[in-house]
């Protein structure tokens, strides 16, 4: 799991074994830390993994039915570096990861 730190840098913060567990982890982490009051959408970024993105969106929508969720394909730079199967979530949280 890679996060943006309080300093604005990318850092590997946790290891989750298995794709399904990782999808559940990022969805549940978003559910727990999404700032509902911010008024900002949750953005799901994916690279050729539409079914996985659907699962994550369903899980988040179940917990935050009024949240606006945008879905976007990753751009060429991220796609080149990370490859197919990349899934990311961007949202305004209640705190920034340490």
N, C-alpha and C positions, 0 to 999 in steps of 0.2 A: 504494500500500500504506500503510495507516494502522496505527500501532502505539501501544501505551501506553509512554511513555518512563520512564526511571528516576525521574523526578519525578512520575509518575502522570498525565501529560497526554497527550492524543492529538496525534500529529504525523504528517504525511505524510512517510514516510521513503524511499520508492523509487517509481519510475515503471516500470511494466511494460506494454508495448504488447500488446494482444490479450487477450481473456477467457481463452482456453485457457492461454496463457503465465502469466497471473495466477493461475489455479487451480493450475497446476503449481508456481508459485513459493511460494504459501502452504502447499501440502501439503508440499513439500520443505523449507521453512523449519521447519515444525512437526516433521517427521521428524528434522531435524538438531538441534533445540533442545529437544524434549520431554524432561522429566526423568522417565525411566522409574521411578526409585526413589521418586518422590513419592507414588505410590499414588493420585494424583488422575486423574480422567477427562479426556479431550479432549472439548470441547464444540463441535459444529458448529452454527452459527446460520445460518439461511437464510430468505430472503424470496421465496417463489414461484420457487425455482430448484432443485427437488428433483433433477433429473438432474445438475446441477453438484455438488451436495452429495454425491451417490452417487459421482461420480468422485473427489472429494477423499477421501472415506472409504475407498474401495478402495485408493487410493495409500498412505494412512497405514497401513491394516491390513496391506498387503503388507510394510511395513518394521517395524511394531510389532504383530505378530499378537495379542499378549496385552493390548494397550492397551484399556481400556474407553472406548468412544466413545459419547457421548450426542448426540442430534440434537434440535434445538429450532427452532421458528419464531421469528423475531424478534418482539419486542413491538410495540405500536402506536407508541411514541415513536420507536424506531429505524426502524421501517417508514415512518413519516411523513417522517422526515428523509432517509432513504437510498433508499427506494422498492424496487420489485420488482427481483430480481436480486442483491440484497445477500447476500454470504456472509462470515461471520466465523468465526474459530477462536479459542477460548479454551483455554489450557492452562498448567500450571505448567512454566516453562522452566528451563534451566540458568543463565540470566542474564536480566536485563531489558534491552531494547533501549536504546541510547543515542541 
